């Protein structure tokens, strides 16, 4: 299969990027890869909303810029922060023209305040903004004839100079594996965009879906693409402690913005002991505070007291959380919600420029899998969807020009090799892959989570190497399966996170090592 543009990932980054390209030029052939159904992905689970300055009487670009820089703990790129914040308003208008609705208050957008924000500026659709945006973008995608969607395919490896006799120092597409048939397809492309999200599944508790296994990050690592700030993993402070259908359910930060307060199991409102902003401090501060309280008590959770939020507000603004809690016999607002921090968002990733292109020509990374300089050492709440929209727009404009430039001859793409390895046996036990995945998650959670130590990182490094050897043995002796593909990516990124974490010698943002306290 050959395409002008290969887009891997169907969250807000991949979908909006594809729409932009198709609108700009209907002649461009676009292949869009979805790991699961096209509706699945991290975007779907984004409850909060999009941080965009729209009330200029109370808010300003400068306030949003400063809030982002403050949350990022001095590690943001100020130029990137400035253009993302300032371009956000136009991207929001564009979403609305694409048919996406946001909650309103009278004639204006209904705005909420989340942790780290100095003003109400987060636009939303009740408490399932991501799902609403995802569905609207999918409907929009279906109106274009030049976009081909492949569902249930997972990224295996990028096609680079390693696979070719001629060396152009570019990315030439990717190998992807079919989940159903477990056959590997070669897709040659002039431009490849990774919109694959993060790797929350590296941890035992994550607000991400189970498919968030760092596939784009793992493939980029093996292709020797430069990656930055991977150990800066943001833990969302408030995930529902009981799992829902075996998944971790997020309690959006907007609930705390609406007045919910944190209490430990002794009933104490403890956030006043950690930060004057209390429950609305940046996420790294709140997550560490909760984890410290958990370590001081027998229970593995704290409580969210929502008694100050009216039942009318719950039903109107947070209906999904309200009904989910009710299904677990937690009746709001009178009952307390047991919550625990969970891996939520990767602030680092594939290093890209202001047009979202990586150091490898022809390879773009958009959204959570990228490191743009916006988030620094800690992402400001609801800046992720904003980043995806702005960089998708910029990447699309850049790609339109790149396709007009001098590229390898079409016969070159035809001659790229098919995947080698299908002749191997397929007898590997699924149980063995599952056990190795659980071991990896335990190592990352215990030693490379919210709190770290030098000794813990050294131990994690040794234990991860043992898993790596087992995974390599399976990989070299058996036909590649979807589960093995995910595990291989997880091991690659876990290894790199540990390596980078050992080189960090100061605590900043979401990175906290007890030895540097």
Rosetta blueprint (number, residue, H / E / L):
1 X L
2 X E
3 X E
4 X E
5 X E
6 X E
7 X E
8 X E
9 X L
10 X L
11 X L
12 X H
13 X H
14 X H
15 X H
16 X H
17 X H
18 X H
19 X H
20 X H
21 X H
22 X H
23 X H
24 X H
25 X L
26 X L
27 X L
28 X L
29 X L
30 X E
31 X E
32 X E
33 X E
34 X L
35 X L
36 X L
37 X L
38 X L
39 X L
40 X L
41 X L
42 X H
43 X H
44 X H
45 X H
46 X L
47 X L
48 X L
49 X L
50 X E
51 X E
52 X L
53 X L
54 X L
55 X L
56 X L
57 X L
58 X L
59 X L
60 X L
61 X H
62 X H
63 X H
64 X H
65 X H
66 X H
67 X H
68 X H
69 X H
70 X H
71 X H
72 X L
73 X L
74 X L
75 X L
76 X L
77 X L
78 X H
79 X H
80 X H
81 X H
82 X H
83 X H
84 X H
85 X H
86 X H
87 X H
88 X H
89 X H
90 X H
91 X H
92 X H
93 X H
94 X H
95 X H
96 X H
97 X H
98 X L
99 X L
100 X L
101 X L
102 X L
103 X L
104 X E
105 X E
106 X L
107 X L
108 X E
109 X E
110 X L
111 X E
112 X E
113 X L
114 X L
115 X L
116 X L
117 X L
118 X L
119 X L
120 X L
121 X L
122 X E
123 X E
124 X L
125 X L
126 X L
127 X L
128 X L
129 X H
130 X H
131 X H
132 X H
133 X H
134 X H
135 X H
136 X H
137 X H
138 X H
139 X H
140 X H
141 X H
142 X L
143 X L
144 X L
145 X L
146 X L
147 X E
148 X E
149 X E
150 X E
151 X L
152 X L
153 X E
154 X E
155 X E
156 X E
157 X E
158 X E
159 X L
160 X L
161 X H
162 X H
163 X H
164 X L
165 X L
166 X L
167 X L
168 X L
169 X L
170 X E
171 X L
172 X L
173 X E
174 X E
175 X E
176 X E
177 X E
178 X E
179 X L
180 X L
181 X L
182 X L
183 X L
184 X E
185 X E
186 X E
187 X E
188 X E
189 X E
190 X E
191 X E
192 X E
193 X E
194 X E
195 X L
196 X L
197 X L
198 X L
199 X L
200 X H
201 X H
202 X H
203 X L
204 X L
205 X L
206 X E
207 X L
208 X L
209 X L
210 X L
211 X L
212 X L
213 X L
214 X L
215 X H
216 X H
217 X H
218 X H
219 X H
220 X H
221 X H
222 X H
223 X L
224 X L
225 X L
226 X L
227 X E
228 X E
229 X L
230 X L
231 X L
232 X L
233 X E
234 X E
235 X E
236 X E
237 X E
238 X E
239 X E
240 X E
241 X L
242 X L
243 X L
244 X E
245 X L
246 X L
247 X E
248 X L
249 X L
250 X E
251 X L
252 X L
253 X H
254 X H
255 X H
256 X H
257 X H
258 X L
259 X L
260 X L
261 X E
262 X E
263 X E
264 X L
265 X L
266 X L
267 X L
268 X L
269 X L
270 X L
271 X H
272 X H
273 X H
274 X L
275 X L
276 X L
277 X L
278 X H
279 X H
280 X H
281 X L
282 X L
283 X H
284 X H
285 X H
286 X H
287 X H
288 X H
289 X H
290 X H
291 X H
292 X H
293 X H
294 X H
295 X H
296 X L
297 X L
298 X L
299 X L
300 X L
301 X L
302 X E
303 X E
304 X E
305 X E
306 X L
307 X L
308 X L
309 X L
310 X L
311 X H
312 X H
313 X H
314 X H
315 X H
316 X H
317 X H
318 X L
319 X H
320 X H
321 X H
322 X H
323 X H
324 X H
325 X H
326 X H
327 X H
328 X L
329 X L
330 X L
331 X L
332 X L
333 X L
334 X L
335 X L
336 X L
337 X E
338 X E
339 X E
340 X E
341 X E
342 X E
343 X E
344 X E
345 X E
346 X E
347 X L
348 X L
349 X E
350 X E
351 X E
352 X L
353 X L
354 X L
355 X L
356 X L
357 X E
358 X L
359 X L
360 X L
361 X E
362 X L
363 X E
364 X E
365 X E
366 X L
367 X H
368 X H
369 X H
370 X E
371 X E
372 X L
373 X L
374 X L
375 X L
376 X L
377 X L
378 X L
379 X L
380 X L
381 X L
382 X L
383 X L
384 X H
385 X H
386 X H
387 X H
388 X H
389 X H
390 X H
391 X H
392 X H
393 X H
394 X H
395 X H
396 X H
397 X H
398 X H
399 X H
400 X H
401 X H
402 X H
403 X L
404 X L
405 X L
406 X L
407 X L
408 X L
409 X L
410 X H
411 X H
412 X H
413 X H
414 X H
415 X L
416 X L
417 X L
418 X L
419 X L
420 X L
421 X L
422 X L
423 X L
424 X L
425 X E
426 X L
427 X L
428 X L
429 X L
430 X H
431 X H
432 X H
433 X H
434 X H
435 X H
436 X H
437 X H
438 X H
439 X H
440 X H
441 X H
442 X H
443 X H
444 X H
445 X H
446 X H
447 X H
448 X L
449 X L
450 X L
451 X L
452 X E
453 X L
454 X H
455 X H
456 X H
457 X H
458 X H
459 X H
460 X H
461 X H
462 X H
463 X H
464 X H
465 X H
466 X H
467 X H
468 X H
469 X H
470 X H
471 X H
472 X H
473 X H
474 X H
475 X H
476 X H
477 X H
478 X E
479 X L
480 X L
481 X L
482 X H
483 X H
484 X H
485 X H
486 X H
487 X H
488 X H
489 X H
490 X H
491 X H
492 X H
493 X H
494 X H
495 X H
496 X H
497 X H
498 X H
499 X H
500 X H
501 X H
502 X H
503 X H
504 X L
505 X L
506 X L
507 X L
508 X E
509 X L
510 X L
511 X E
512 X L
513 X E
514 X H
515 X H
516 X H
517 X L
